[in-house]
Amino acid sequence: MTTLPITLTMAGAAALINVWLGIRISRLRRQHKVSIGHGGKTELATRTRAHANFVEYTPFFLILVAVIELAQGSETWLWAASILFILGRLAHPFGMDRPGAFMLRAAGIVITWLVLVGLAAYALSIPYLEKPQPVTFASSTAVAPLA
């Protein structure tokens, strides 16, 4: 059975970051009594955008990690890229929170882009540069044919 430990670890980390970003928005919504949108509050608009930015990039990252891991790509490279992605995604919202911390925001997005481009290039190269191993899925139960 294939467990995809890197993908599972990163999916869990991403889910926790996603919840954390949502909690940050909820706190501001309660504080400013805004249930939908940002109510003209810049801080709320910024945090909502940081959360949306996370949601926009993370699915592509997780899909790429999963397919590369299934294709038996380099675990060392995948761990390094994954840790960088998570660090970049943590830096980004802190950089958006504080005008003086713009470098965190810029670093977060640049790291995200570089990791995604690197993963995409690696995924594109695997079928052509490496001899792929067939993926097999073991099943312990037989499936009856449809009647």
Beta strands, then each sheet from edge to edge (+ up, - down):
end
